Amino acid sequence: MSNVQSIERAFGLLEVLSEHPDGLQITRLSEKVGLSKSTVHRLLATLTNMNYVHKDPESEKYKIGYQLVYLTRNILSNIDVITIAKPYLNKLSKEVNETIHLCIEDMGEILYVDKIESNQTIRMFSRVGSRAPMYCTGTGKMILSGMEPDYYENIVEKIEFVEKTEHTIKNKMDLKKEIEFIKDQGYALDNIENEEGIRCIAAPIIDSQGKTIAAFSISGPSNRITMERINQELAEKIKETSRMISRQLGYDNRNQARKSELSL
């Protein structure tokens, strides 16, 4: 498929301007991208109107606008999440000696952005960059539980409920009941729902605005990740790790609780 020329040229301008933080006048910019001044002027006019480019009225130089910062906000946040969460997830992995996954939501699916392997002989077959459904994974359900209602409905409306095991959630109503339960208990389970013989427990990572921006899980064979172990050990460990990571991102659950009380 051929590129749309005007879009390709516009991104070319943005790439060149990104390499010149002090800005470029239109003549120099035209030379850099190999286009006529009139063509560059038309492209810049549109980009300026959309706030992707800013023109300094004194120097007449064009610079990258703040709208690009807005576009990259989620990417930058995710990079921060990986870096900030890493030491806490490493510590958790050593304590429980099970595989830890860090996930975000992307296009209605779970995207694995980090993995910490255990030293167990039986390990999880998963890799960074792979994807999984939201309705049958612990991290997916955890992120769903933190979504705004409209966004949640938009995501769930597009889910095709495939029965991966006999325990897989089969419809929207059952998923909604599960999500409400997750909100109350503060963690989510993949109770052998996505893969036979594998059980996971997941907790959220919450930013300074109270938004669930990621989730992480402890995963392993169901004969090691037993419900007894979850209730006696793993639930408290994963919730404490969630609190510590979220605190590093500026989330204060005490303030959040006070806001909830005031809204009642």
N, C-alpha and C positions, 0 to 999 in steps of 0.2 A: 504494500500500500504506500502510495507516494505521500510525502508530507504536504501539509497546507502551507503554502509559501509565506503568507503574511504572519502566521503563527511562528513559523521557523525563524523568520527575520526578527520578530519581536523578542523572542527568547535569545536570539543572538545579541541583540542590543543589551538585554539585561545581563547576559554573561560578561560582556565587555565592561559594562558599568560596574559590575561587582568586583572587577579587578582594579578599579580606579576609584577608591573611596572618596577622593577629593573632587571627583567629577570630571566631566569632559565637555568641551564646547561642541556644538553640532558639527563643525567642520572636521575636527579631529575624530569625532565619533564616526562620521561618514567614512573617513579614511580607514579606520580600524575594521569596520564591518564590510567595506567594499560596496557600499550603496550610495546612490545619489543623495544630496542634501534634501531634496524635496521628498524622497521616499522616507528618509530617516525622520524628517520633520513630521510627516503624517503619522508614523508609528509612535513617535514620542508624544504627540498630542493626545493620542488615545491612552497611552500608558500613564501620562500625567493626569488625565481626567480620572483614571481608575486608581490613582495614588501609588502605582507601582514605580513611578519615576517622579522625582522632584527637581524643579528648575530653580537654581539660585538666581534671583533677579539682578543681583549686583555683578556677579562674575559671568552670568549666562551659561553656567555649567550645569549639566544634567547629572543627577545622582540617583542611586537606588532609593526608592521610597519605602515607607514603613509598612505598606500593605504586604510586602514579602515576608516581613517578620510575622505578621498575622497568619500567613499561609503555613509557615513552618513551625507554628507554636506547638502542635502535637508531636511533630518529629523531635523537636528539641526537648520536649517534656519526656518523651520516651527514652532518649539518650540519657537524660538525667536520671531517670528511674533505674535503668540498668546499672549505671555507675554507683548510685546511692544504695541501691538494694544489695549489690554484690557481697559486701562483707557480712551483712546480716544473713543472707541466704547461705553463704559459705559456712557460717557458724551453725545455722540450723541443720545443714546437711551433715556436718560432723557430729552433731548431737544425736540425730535420729538415724544416721547412716542409710538414708534412702535418697532417691533421685528427687531433685528440686527443679521445677519448671517455672519460668517467669513468662507471662503471656499478656498480650494486649488484644483489644478488639480491632479488627481490620476488615471492612467490607462485610460485616455480619458474621465473621468467623473469628476463631481464636488463632492468633499468630504467636508461635513460640519464638521469643526474642533472646532467651538465655536458658541454659541448662547446666546444672551441677550434678555430676554423676556420683553415685555411691561407689563403694568398693565391694559391694555384694557380688557374688558369683552370678546370680540371676539379675539382669539389669533391664531397664526400660529401653525399648526400641523407639527412639524419637530423636529429632534433630532440630537445631535452631533454623528457623525459616519455614518449617512445616506448619500446616494448618489443621484445624479440627473444628467440628461443629460446636456451637455454643450450648445447645440444649442437653447434651449428654456428657459434658466435661465439667469437672469441678470449677476450673478457672472460668469457663464460659458462663456457667450459672451464677458465679460470684459477680462477674462484671455485669451481667444482666440485672442482678438485684440492685445495682447502684445506678442504673440508668434513669434519666428523666422519663416520665410516662409516655410522652409522645415518641421519643426515640426508641424506647422499649417496644412499643406497639409496631413501629416501622420495621424493626429488626425481626420480631417474632412473626409478623405477617408473611415474611419471605422464607421462613424455615420450612424445609421439607423433612418431616419427622420420619426418619428411617430407623427401623427397629434393629439396632446393632447387636443387642443381647436381649434376653428375656426381661431384663430390668430397665431397659431404655424407656424414657418418657415418650409417650405416644401421641400427645396432642397438646394444644395450647392451654387448655384448662388445667391439665395435670401439671404443666410447666409453671403456670401462674401460682398454683398451690405450693409448689416446691420453692418458688422464689420468695413467697411470703414467709415460709418457714426459715429460709436462709437469712432473711433480714432480721428475724428474731434471734437466731442462734449465733450469728456473726461469722459463720464459715459455711462452706458448701462441700458436698460430697459428690464424687463420681463413684457410685456404689455398684461397680462392675456394670456400668451402663454403656461405655464406649468400646470396651475391649474385654473379652472373656478373661477372667482371672486377675484383672487389674483394678485396684481400688485407689482413689486419690482423695485427699482433703485439701481444700483451697481456702485462701483468705485474701482480702482486698488490700490494695495500696491506694491510699486516698491523698489527694493533694490539698493545698492550702485553702481551696475553695469548697472543700468537702466533696469533690468529685472522685469517683472510683476510676482511676486512669489505667490500672493494671491489676493483675491478680497473680498469685504464685501458689504452687501446690507441692505437697509431699506425695509421691507416687511410688507404687510398688506392687508386688504380687499380693493378692488378697490373703494369703496365708501368713504374710508378715504384717501387712496393714490391716489388722483385724479391727472389728468394731470395738472390741474391748480395749485395744491399744489406743484407738482414736479417743475414746471417752476418758481413759485414764491418763494419757500422756500427750498425744499429738494435737488435740484440739486446743489445749491451753498454750502449747509451745507455738503453734502457728498463729494464734491470735496475738500473742505477745510480740512475735516477730513483725506482724502486721502493724501493730501500734508503734513499734520503734522506727520502722521504715517510714510510715506515714508522718510521724513526728518530724523526721528529717526533711520532709517535703513541705513542712509548715502546717500540717493538719493538727488541730487541737480538739480532740474529742470532747473535752470539757466545755469549750466554747460552743461546740456544735450541740451539746446536750442542753446548754442554757438557751440557745436559740430555739430549740424544739419546745422547751417549756414555755417560752414567751409566746410562741405561735399558737399554743393550745387555748 
